Amino acid sequence: MQEMINKGGSVLEPATSTAKAEPEEDKLKSFTFKIYESELAQIRAIQDSLPKRDRISIHDFVLAAVKEKIGKMTKKSNSK
C-alpha cells in the first residue's frame, strides 16, 4: 500500500456540464504596433480640432477605431 501512495497519481476533476460551465475570462492583452508618423499626425490633428472636454487619448482613439471596424465587419459577415 505504501508503494502505491509513493507512486502518486492524478486527481480526477469533477465532471462539468456545458450548461453550467462559466465562460472563459476575457484577459487583457498588451502589444506594440507600428504606425506611420503621418497617420499619427492625422490623429493628433483630429484631437486638436476637438474641444478639450471631448478629447480622448490616442490609445482610446485607436481602440474606438478598431471596435468600429470589428462591428462593421461582423455586421457585414452576418448579413451574408
Phi and psi restraints in degrees (range 20) as a CNS / XPLOR table:
assign (resid 1 and name C) (resid 2 and name N)
       (resid 2 and name CA) (resid 2 and name C) 1.0 -59.7 20.0 2
assign (resid 2 and name N) (resid 2 and name CA)
       (resid 2 and name C) (resid 3 and name N) 1.0 -37.6 20.0 2
assign (resid 2 and name C) (resid 3 and name N)
       (resid 3 and name CA) (resid 3 and name C) 1.0 -61.9 20.0 2
assign (resid 3 and name N) (resid 3 and name CA)
       (resid 3 and name C) (resid 4 and name N) 1.0 -39.7 20.0 2
assign (resid 3 and name C) (resid 4 and name N)
       (resid 4 and name CA) (resid 4 and name C) 1.0 -65.8 20.0 2
assign (resid 4 and name N) (resid 4 and name CA)
       (resid 4 and name C) (resid 5 and name N) 1.0 -41.0 20.0 2
assign (resid 4 and name C) (resid 5 and name N)
       (resid 5 and name CA) (resid 5 and name C) 1.0 -64.5 20.0 2
assign (resid 5 and name N) (resid 5 and name CA)
       (resid 5 and name C) (resid 6 and name N) 1.0 -44.0 20.0 2
assign (resid 5 and name C) (resid 6 and name N)
       (resid 6 and name CA) (resid 6 and name C) 1.0 -67.0 20.0 2
assign (resid 6 and name N) (resid 6 and name CA)
       (resid 6 and name C) (resid 7 and name N) 1.0 -28.1 20.0 2
assign (resid 6 and name C) (resid 7 and name N)
       (resid 7 and name CA) (resid 7 and name C) 1.0 -63.9 20.0 2
assign (resid 7 and name N) (resid 7 and name CA)
       (resid 7 and name C) (resid 8 and name N) 1.0 -36.3 20.0 2
assign (resid 7 and name C) (resid 8 and name N)
       (resid 8 and name CA) (resid 8 and name C) 1.0 79.4 20.0 2
assign (resid 8 and name N) (resid 8 and name CA)
       (resid 8 and name C) (resid 9 and name N) 1.0 -171.6 20.0 2
assign (resid 8 and name C) (resid 9 and name N)
       (resid 9 and name CA) (resid 9 and name C) 1.0 172.4 20.0 2
assign (resid 9 and name N) (resid 9 and name CA)
       (resid 9 and name C) (resid 10 and name N) 1.0 -170.1 20.0 2
assign (resid 9 and name C) (resid 10 and name N)
       (resid 10 and name CA) (resid 10 and name C) 1.0 -112.3 20.0 2
assign (resid 10 and name N) (resid 10 and name CA)
       (resid 10 and name C) (resid 11 and name N) 1.0 151.4 20.0 2
assign (resid 10 and name C) (resid 11 and name N)
       (resid 11 and name CA) (resid 11 and name C) 1.0 -88.9 20.0 2
assign (resid 11 and name N) (resid 11 and name CA)
       (resid 11 and name C) (resid 12 and name N) 1.0 133.4 20.0 2
assign (resid 11 and name C) (resid 12 and name N)
       (resid 12 and name CA) (resid 12 and name C) 1.0 -72.3 20.0 2
assign (resid 12 and name N) (resid 12 and name CA)
       (resid 12 and name C) (resid 13 and name N) 1.0 134.2 20.0 2
assign (resid 12 and name C) (resid 13 and name N)
       (resid 13 and name CA) (resid 13 and name C) 1.0 -85.2 20.0 2
assign (resid 13 and name N) (resid 13 and name CA)
       (resid 13 and name C) (resid 14 and name N) 1.0 141.7 20.0 2
assign (resid 13 and name C) (resid 14 and name N)
       (resid 14 and name CA) (resid 14 and name C) 1.0 -63.8 20.0 2
assign (resid 14 and name N) (resid 14 and name CA)
       (resid 14 and name C) (resid 15 and name N) 1.0 141.1 20.0 2
assign (resid 14 and name C) (resid 15 and name N)
       (resid 15 and name CA) (resid 15 and name C) 1.0 -69.0 20.0 2
assign (resid 15 and name N) (resid 15 and name CA)
       (resid 15 and name C) (resid 16 and name N) 1.0 135.0 20.0 2
assign (resid 15 and name C) (resid 16 and name N)
       (resid 16 and name CA) (resid 16 and name C) 1.0 -120.2 20.0 2
assign (resid 16 and name N) (resid 16 and name CA)
       (resid 16 and name C) (resid 17 and name N) 1.0 137.8 20.0 2
assign (resid 16 and name C) (resid 17 and name N)
       (resid 17 and name CA) (resid 17 and name C) 1.0 -82.2 20.0 2
assign (resid 17 and name N) (resid 17 and name CA)
       (resid 17 and name C) (resid 18 and name N) 1.0 155.9 20.0 2
assign (resid 17 and name C) (resid 18 and name N)
       (resid 18 and name CA) (resid 18 and name C) 1.0 -68.7 20.0 2
assign (resid 18 and name N) (resid 18 and name CA)
       (resid 18 and name C) (resid 19 and name N) 1.0 -26.2 20.0 2
assign (resid 18 and name C) (resid 19 and name N)
       (resid 19 and name CA) (resid 19 and name C) 1.0 -70.4 20.0 2
assign (resid 19 and name N) (resid 19 and name CA)
       (resid 19 and name C) (resid 20 and name N) 1.0 -33.7 20.0 2
assign (resid 19 and name C) (resid 20 and name N)
       (resid 20 and name CA) (resid 20 and name C) 1.0 -92.6 20.0 2
assign (resid 20 and name N) (resid 20 and name CA)
       (resid 20 and name C) (resid 21 and name N) 1.0 -8.7 20.0 2
assign (resid 20 and name C) (resid 21 and name N)
       (resid 21 and name CA) (resid 21 and name C) 1.0 -66.6 20.0 2
assign (resid 21 and name N) (resid 21 and name CA)
       (resid 21 and name C) (resid 22 and name N) 1.0 135.2 20.0 2
assign (resid 21 and name C) (resid 22 and name N)
       (resid 22 and name CA) (resid 22 and name C) 1.0 -80.8 20.0 2
assign (resid 22 and name N) (resid 22 and name CA)
       (resid 22 and name C) (resid 23 and name N) 1.0 144.8 20.0 2
assign (resid 22 and name C) (resid 23 and name N)
       (resid 23 and name CA) (resid 23 and name C) 1.0 -65.2 20.0 2
assign (resid 23 and name N) (resid 23 and name CA)
       (resid 23 and name C) (resid 24 and name N) 1.0 150.4 20.0 2
assign (resid 23 and name C) (resid 24 and name N)
       (resid 24 and name CA) (resid 24 and name C) 1.0 -66.2 20.0 2
assign (resid 24 and name N) (resid 24 and name CA)
       (resid 24 and name C) (resid 25 and name N) 1.0 148.0 20.0 2
assign (resid 24 and name C) (resid 25 and name N)
       (resid 25 and name CA) (resid 25 and name C) 1.0 -67.1 20.0 2
assign (resid 25 and name N) (resid 25 and name CA)
       (resid 25 and name C) (resid 26 and name N) 1.0 135.1 20.0 2
assign (resid 25 and name C) (resid 26 and name N)
       (resid 26 and name CA) (resid 26 and name C) 1.0 -85.0 20.0 2
assign (resid 26 and name N) (resid 26 and name CA)
       (resid 26 and name C) (resid 27 and name N) 1.0 94.7 20.0 2
assign (resid 26 and name C) (resid 27 and name N)
       (resid 27 and name CA) (resid 27 and name C) 1.0 -76.0 20.0 2
assign (resid 27 and name N) (resid 27 and name CA)
       (resid 27 and name C) (resid 28 and name N) 1.0 144.2 20.0 2
assign (resid 27 and name C) (resid 28 and name N)
       (resid 28 and name CA) (resid 28 and name C) 1.0 -79.8 20.0 2
assign (resid 28 and name N) (resid 28 and name CA)
       (resid 28 and name C) (resid 29 and name N) 1.0 127.4 20.0 2
assign (resid 28 and name C) (resid 29 and name N)
       (resid 29 and name CA) (resid 29 and name C) 1.0 -113.4 20.0 2
assign (resid 29 and name N) (resid 29 and name CA)
       (resid 29 and name C) (resid 30 and name N) 1.0 149.6 20.0 2
assign (resid 29 and name C) (resid 30 and name N)
       (resid 30 and name CA) (resid 30 and name C) 1.0 -123.9 20.0 2
assign (resid 30 and name N) (resid 30 and name CA)
       (resid 30 and name C) (resid 31 and name N) 1.0 136.8 20.0 2
assign (resid 30 and name C) (resid 31 and name N)
       (resid 31 and name CA) (resid 31 and name C) 1.0 -154.9 20.0 2
assign (resid 31 and name N) (resid 31 and name CA)
       (resid 31 and name C) (resid 32 and name N) 1.0 166.5 20.0 2
assign (resid 31 and name C) (resid 32 and name N)
       (resid 32 and name CA) (resid 32 and name C) 1.0 -108.6 20.0 2
assign (resid 32 and name N) (resid 32 and name CA)
       (resid 32 and name C) (resid 33 and name N) 1.0 140.1 20.0 2
assign (resid 32 and name C) (resid 33 and name N)
       (resid 33 and name CA) (resid 33 and name C) 1.0 -132.2 20.0 2
assign (resid 33 and name N) (resid 33 and name CA)
       (resid 33 and name C) (resid 34 and name N) 1.0 159.7 20.0 2
assign (resid 33 and name C) (resid 34 and name N)
       (resid 34 and name CA) (resid 34 and name C) 1.0 -104.4 20.0 2
assign (resid 34 and name N) (resid 34 and name CA)
       (resid 34 and name C) (resid 35 and name N) 1.0 144.2 20.0 2
assign (resid 34 and name C) (resid 35 and name N)
       (resid 35 and name CA) (resid 35 and name C) 1.0 -141.3 20.0 2
assign (resid 35 and name N) (resid 35 and name CA)
       (resid 35 and name C) (resid 36 and name N) 1.0 142.6 20.0 2
assign (resid 35 and name C) (resid 36 and name N)
       (resid 36 and name CA) (resid 36 and name C) 1.0 -68.4 20.0 2
assign (resid 36 and name N) (resid 36 and name CA)
       (resid 36 and name C) (resid 37 and name N) 1.0 148.5 20.0 2
assign (resid 36 and name C) (resid 37 and name N)
       (resid 37 and name CA) (resid 37 and name C) 1.0 -58.2 20.0 2
assign (resid 37 and name N) (resid 37 and name CA)
       (resid 37 and name C) (resid 38 and name N) 1.0 -37.4 20.0 2
assign (resid 37 and name C) (resid 38 and name N)
       (resid 38 and name CA) (resid 38 and name C) 1.0 -64.0 20.0 2
assign (resid 38 and name N) (resid 38 and name CA)
       (resid 38 and name C) (resid 39 and name N) 1.0 -38.6 20.0 2
assign (resid 38 and name C) (resid 39 and name N)
       (resid 39 and name CA) (resid 39 and name C) 1.0 -69.3 20.0 2
assign (resid 39 and name N) (resid 39 and name CA)
       (resid 39 and name C) (resid 40 and name N) 1.0 -40.0 20.0 2
assign (resid 39 and name C) (resid 40 and name N)
       (resid 40 and name CA) (resid 40 and name C) 1.0 -63.6 20.0 2
assign (resid 40 and name N) (resid 40 and name CA)
       (resid 40 and name C) (resid 41 and name N) 1.0 -38.3 20.0 2
assign (resid 40 and name C) (resid 41 and name N)
       (resid 41 and name CA) (resid 41 and name C) 1.0 -64.7 20.0 2
assign (resid 41 and name N) (resid 41 and name CA)
       (resid 41 and name C) (resid 42 and name N) 1.0 -36.5 20.0 2
assign (resid 41 and name C) (resid 42 and name N)
       (resid 42 and name CA) (resid 42 and name C) 1.0 -65.2 20.0 2
assign (resid 42 and name N) (resid 42 and name CA)
       (resid 42 and name C) (resid 43 and name N) 1.0 -41.3 20.0 2
assign (resid 42 and name C) (resid 43 and name N)
       (resid 43 and name CA) (resid 43 and name C) 1.0 -63.0 20.0 2
assign (resid 43 and name N) (resid 43 and name CA)
       (resid 43 and name C) (resid 44 and name N) 1.0 -44.2 20.0 2
assign (resid 43 and name C) (resid 44 and name N)
       (resid 44 and name CA) (resid 44 and name C) 1.0 -64.2 20.0 2
assign (resid 44 and name N) (resid 44 and name CA)
       (resid 44 and name C) (resid 45 and name N) 1.0 -37.1 20.0 2
assign (resid 44 and name C) (resid 45 and name N)
       (resid 45 and name CA) (resid 45 and name C) 1.0 -64.7 20.0 2
assign (resid 45 and name N) (resid 45 and name CA)
       (resid 45 and name C) (resid 46 and name N) 1.0 -40.1 20.0 2
assign (resid 45 and name C) (resid 46 and name N)
       (resid 46 and name CA) (resid 46 and name C) 1.0 -62.9 20.0 2
assign (resid 46 and name N) (resid 46 and name CA)
       (resid 46 and name C) (resid 47 and name N) 1.0 -44.8 20.0 2
assign (resid 46 and name C) (resid 47 and name N)
       (resid 47 and name CA) (resid 47 and name C) 1.0 -60.8 20.0 2
assign (resid 47 and name N) (resid 47 and name CA)
       (resid 47 and name C) (resid 48 and name N) 1.0 -43.8 20.0 2
assign (resid 47 and name C) (resid 48 and name N)
       (resid 48 and name CA) (resid 48 and name C) 1.0 -65.8 20.0 2
assign (resid 48 and name N) (resid 48 and name CA)
       (resid 48 and name C) (resid 49 and name N) 1.0 -25.7 20.0 2
assign (resid 48 and name C) (resid 49 and name N)
       (resid 49 and name CA) (resid 49 and name C) 1.0 -79.5 20.0 2
assign (resid 49 and name N) (resid 49 and name CA)
       (resid 49 and name C) (resid 50 and name N) 1.0 -13.1 20.0 2
assign (resid 49 and name C) (resid 50 and name N)
       (resid 50 and name CA) (resid 50 and name C) 1.0 -89.1 20.0 2
assign (resid 50 and name N) (resid 50 and name CA)
       (resid 50 and name C) (resid 51 and name N) 1.0 151.1 20.0 2
assign (resid 50 and name C) (resid 51 and name N)
       (resid 51 and name CA) (resid 51 and name C) 1.0 -61.4 20.0 2
assign (resid 51 and name N) (resid 51 and name CA)
       (resid 51 and name C) (resid 52 and name N) 1.0 149.3 20.0 2
assign (resid 51 and name C) (resid 52 and name N)
       (resid 52 and name CA) (resid 52 and name C) 1.0 -54.2 20.0 2
assign (resid 52 and name N) (resid 52 and name CA)
       (resid 52 and name C) (resid 53 and name N) 1.0 -36.6 20.0 2
assign (resid 52 and name C) (resid 53 and name N)
       (resid 53 and name CA) (resid 53 and name C) 1.0 -68.8 20.0 2
assign (resid 53 and name N) (resid 53 and name CA)
       (resid 53 and name C) (resid 54 and name N) 1.0 -21.3 20.0 2
assign (resid 53 and name C) (resid 54 and name N)
       (resid 54 and name CA) (resid 54 and name C) 1.0 -100.0 20.0 2
assign (resid 54 and name N) (resid 54 and name CA)
       (resid 54 and name C) (resid 55 and name N) 1.0 -2.4 20.0 2
assign (resid 54 and name C) (resid 55 and name N)
       (resid 55 and name CA) (resid 55 and name C) 1.0 -73.8 20.0 2
assign (resid 55 and name N) (resid 55 and name CA)
       (resid 55 and name C) (resid 56 and name N) 1.0 142.0 20.0 2
assign (resid 55 and name C) (resid 56 and name N)
       (resid 56 and name CA) (resid 56 and name C) 1.0 -122.7 20.0 2
assign (resid 56 and name N) (resid 56 and name CA)
       (resid 56 and name C) (resid 57 and name N) 1.0 162.3 20.0 2
assign (resid 56 and name C) (resid 57 and name N)
       (resid 57 and name CA) (resid 57 and name C) 1.0 -68.7 20.0 2
assign (resid 57 and name N) (resid 57 and name CA)
       (resid 57 and name C) (resid 58 and name N) 1.0 162.2 20.0 2
assign (resid 57 and name C) (resid 58 and name N)
       (resid 58 and name CA) (resid 58 and name C) 1.0 -60.5 20.0 2
assign (resid 58 and name N) (resid 58 and name CA)
       (resid 58 and name C) (resid 59 and name N) 1.0 -39.4 20.0 2
assign (resid 58 and name C) (resid 59 and name N)
       (resid 59 and name CA) (resid 59 and name C) 1.0 -57.5 20.0 2
assign (resid 59 and name N) (resid 59 and name CA)
       (resid 59 and name C) (resid 60 and name N) 1.0 -50.4 20.0 2
assign (resid 59 and name C) (resid 60 and name N)
       (resid 60 and name CA) (resid 60 and name C) 1.0 -66.6 20.0 2
assign (resid 60 and name N) (resid 60 and name CA)
       (resid 60 and name C) (resid 61 and name N) 1.0 -34.7 20.0 2
assign (resid 60 and name C) (resid 61 and name N)
       (resid 61 and name CA) (resid 61 and name C) 1.0 -61.9 20.0 2
assign (resid 61 and name N) (resid 61 and name CA)
       (resid 61 and name C) (resid 62 and name N) 1.0 -47.2 20.0 2
assign (resid 61 and name C) (resid 62 and name N)
       (resid 62 and name CA) (resid 62 and name C) 1.0 -66.0 20.0 2
assign (resid 62 and name N) (resid 62 and name CA)
       (resid 62 and name C) (resid 63 and name N) 1.0 -43.0 20.0 2
assign (resid 62 and name C) (resid 63 and name N)
       (resid 63 and name CA) (resid 63 and name C) 1.0 -60.7 20.0 2
assign (resid 63 and name N) (resid 63 and name CA)
       (resid 63 and name C) (resid 64 and name N) 1.0 -42.5 20.0 2
assign (resid 63 and name C) (resid 64 and name N)
       (resid 64 and name CA) (resid 64 and name C) 1.0 -62.1 20.0 2
assign (resid 64 and name N) (resid 64 and name CA)
       (resid 64 and name C) (resid 65 and name N) 1.0 -40.9 20.0 2
assign (resid 64 and name C) (resid 65 and name N)
       (resid 65 and name CA) (resid 65 and name C) 1.0 -64.9 20.0 2
assign (resid 65 and name N) (resid 65 and name CA)
       (resid 65 and name C) (resid 66 and name N) 1.0 -40.3 20.0 2
assign (resid 65 and name C) (resid 66 and name N)
       (resid 66 and name CA) (resid 66 and name C) 1.0 -65.4 20.0 2
assign (resid 66 and name N) (resid 66 and name CA)
       (resid 66 and name C) (resid 67 and name N) 1.0 -45.8 20.0 2
assign (resid 66 and name C) (resid 67 and name N)
       (resid 67 and name CA) (resid 67 and name C) 1.0 -62.1 20.0 2
assign (resid 67 and name N) (resid 67 and name CA)
       (resid 67 and name C) (resid 68 and name N) 1.0 -39.5 20.0 2
assign (resid 67 and name C) (resid 68 and name N)
       (resid 68 and name CA) (resid 68 and name C) 1.0 -62.4 20.0 2
assign (resid 68 and name N) (resid 68 and name CA)
       (resid 68 and name C) (resid 69 and name N) 1.0 -44.4 20.0 2
assign (resid 68 and name C) (resid 69 and name N)
       (resid 69 and name CA) (resid 69 and name C) 1.0 -64.7 20.0 2
assign (resid 69 and name N) (resid 69 and name CA)
       (resid 69 and name C) (resid 70 and name N) 1.0 -42.1 20.0 2
assign (resid 69 and name C) (resid 70 and name N)
       (resid 70 and name CA) (resid 70 and name C) 1.0 -61.4 20.0 2
assign (resid 70 and name N) (resid 70 and name CA)
       (resid 70 and name C) (resid 71 and name N) 1.0 -43.7 20.0 2
assign (resid 70 and name C) (resid 71 and name N)
       (resid 71 and name CA) (resid 71 and name C) 1.0 -60.6 20.0 2
assign (resid 71 and name N) (resid 71 and name CA)
       (resid 71 and name C) (resid 72 and name N) 1.0 -44.4 20.0 2
assign (resid 71 and name C) (resid 72 and name N)
       (resid 72 and name CA) (resid 72 and name C) 1.0 -64.1 20.0 2
assign (resid 72 and name N) (resid 72 and name CA)
       (resid 72 and name C) (resid 73 and name N) 1.0 -43.5 20.0 2
assign (resid 72 and name C) (resid 73 and name N)
       (resid 73 and name CA) (resid 73 and name C) 1.0 -68.2 20.0 2
assign (resid 73 and name N) (resid 73 and name CA)
       (resid 73 and name C) (resid 74 and name N) 1.0 -37.3 20.0 2
assign (resid 73 and name C) (resid 74 and name N)
       (resid 74 and name CA) (resid 74 and name C) 1.0 -66.7 20.0 2
assign (resid 74 and name N) (resid 74 and name CA)
       (resid 74 and name C) (resid 75 and name N) 1.0 -43.9 20.0 2
assign (resid 74 and name C) (resid 75 and name N)
       (resid 75 and name CA) (resid 75 and name C) 1.0 -63.0 20.0 2
assign (resid 75 and name N) (resid 75 and name CA)
       (resid 75 and name C) (resid 76 and name N) 1.0 -41.3 20.0 2
assign (resid 75 and name C) (resid 76 and name N)
       (resid 76 and name CA) (resid 76 and name C) 1.0 -65.7 20.0 2
assign (resid 76 and name N) (resid 76 and name CA)
       (resid 76 and name C) (resid 77 and name N) 1.0 -43.1 20.0 2
assign (resid 76 and name C) (resid 77 and name N)
       (resid 77 and name CA) (resid 77 and name C) 1.0 -74.0 20.0 2
assign (resid 77 and name N) (resid 77 and name CA)
       (resid 77 and name C) (resid 78 and name N) 1.0 -27.5 20.0 2
assign (resid 77 and name C) (resid 78 and name N)
       (resid 78 and name CA) (resid 78 and name C) 1.0 -75.9 20.0 2
assign (resid 78 and name N) (resid 78 and name CA)
       (resid 78 and name C) (resid 79 and name N) 1.0 -25.7 20.0 2
assign (resid 78 and name C) (resid 79 and name N)
       (resid 79 and name CA) (resid 79 and name C) 1.0 -81.4 20.0 2
assign (resid 79 and name N) (resid 79 and name CA)
       (resid 79 and name C) (resid 80 and name N) 1.0 -9.0 20.0 2
